[in-house]
Amino acid sequence: MKILDSLESIDKFIKDNKVAMLYFSSQNCGVCVALLPKIKELLNQYSNIGYAKVEIDELQLAVGKYSIFTVPTIIMFIEGNEIIRESRFISIIVLQDKIRRFYDFI
């Protein structure tokens, strides 16, 4: 998974991918570590979704810009517009249902 380490790289990633998913996490977050492999496995089904990770410990400015109040947080963008936001206790099943709703139209 690509790791984005600046606000500029995040903006570029969102702009360069028609569908972009950002995974905000912290190194001290056990839930973040446990959830990441499940997210990767889920996204293997959706080849058109670009995804990347943002470590908030390394990039505090992202917390304010993207209103991250807890981790993990997943934000999905289509053509630069936020369409999905899930935080803290993220259900893979619910997330997959939300992705499917939008994925058929892109």
Buried (B, 14 or more C-beta within 10 A) or exposed (E): EEEBEEBEBBEEBBEEBEBBBBBBBBEEBEBBEEBBEEBEEBBEEBEEBBBBBBBBEEBEEBBEEBEBEEBBBBBBBBEEEBBBBBBEEBEEEEBBEBBEEBBEEE
